[in-house]
Amino acid sequence: MTEPASGARGAGVTRHPFDAVLAWYFVLVWGSGYLATRMGVMHAPPFTFLSLRFGIAALFMLLIVAWVRPAWPVRDLDAAARRTLLGHLVVAGLLMHAINLSGSHYGQFLGLSAGTSALLLAAQPLLTAALAGRWLGQPAGPGQWLGVCIGFGGVAMVVAHKIDLAEMNAANLAAVSSALIAITVGTLYQRRFCAQVDLRLALLVQLLASWAVVTPLAFAVEGFHVAWSPELVAALAFLIVFASILANVALHTLMRHGEATRVTSLMYLTPLIAVALERWLFGVVPTLLTLAGGAVTCVGVALTAWRAPRPAPATATPGT
């Protein structure tokens, strides 16, 4: 891998007043996305569903980019550097969108239980903590390691009642494992190599690349079969606008402002949103273990995100 032109490796952490709003938005939408996806793939198999999602989202982004006309960072780049940057965008996009979502969707489509899938994907903050020091120059401290381990344990408690190891096989385990690796590596890759690109332009390129990959698979593997219904349209509308576009922009804005381990620890909170929605929409009463796991998860995220207050700068006294 070549070094990023933007100096993203070891970049400092900057705080912005709306980061907390972006963080809560991301958690709410990402947690709700599980239910929307489950509803959508009942009417279109995974590759077909993702082809529709990526294609329509790319059209939206094309309109947005045409309207806003964000600057492409090419003034100081020669032709080779421009191609390299475009390649970085495509690689990051295929990892985060095409491979990640195809793997997670197909894992459940092939019979892996929702709890097992959620637990495996919840390892992202652990992997991020292991990789961020080398890739981004952001090593996790002891408190952060404690936080991500506690958070993972909390998620295991939350989803324990949905874990069914009997349904696990090589195919669905490989699918979800590929999703875990892809989203972890892709998020860090984008932060390191694409930090100078406007997020709207980056998302347009990445959605187009992902659509170009999953669409042939949808025709070859699934025959591009779609059973149109109001539920499918609603699921697509929610996931396209609020997840593929807005939540992705929120996530990568937070990644540019903060440390990777702290940001990805927000993933631990998404199963809690799913639990709350199941209670509200379907009347599913959470177990005591689920509630206890939610509390443990929040403690883990708080430990991971906590920053020690910086000491006030020493004031020089006259004559010193």
Secondary structure, 3 states (H helix, E strand, C coil): CCCCCCCCCCCCCCCCCCHHHHHHHHHHHHHHHHHHHHHHCCCCCHHHHHHHHHHHHHHHHHHHHHHHCCCCCCCCCCHHHHHHHHHHHHHHHHHHHHHHHHHHHHHHHCCCCHHHHHHHHCCHHHHHHHHHHHHHCCCCCHHHHHHHHHHHHHHHHHHHHHCCHHHCCHHHHHHHHHHHHHHHHHHHHHHHHCCCCCHHHHHHHHHHHHHHHHHHHHHHHHCCCCCCCHHHHHHHHHHHHHHHHHHHHHHHHHHHHCCHHHHHHHHHHHHHHHHHHHHHHHCCCCCHHHHHHHHHHHHHHHHHHCCCCCCCCCCCCCCC
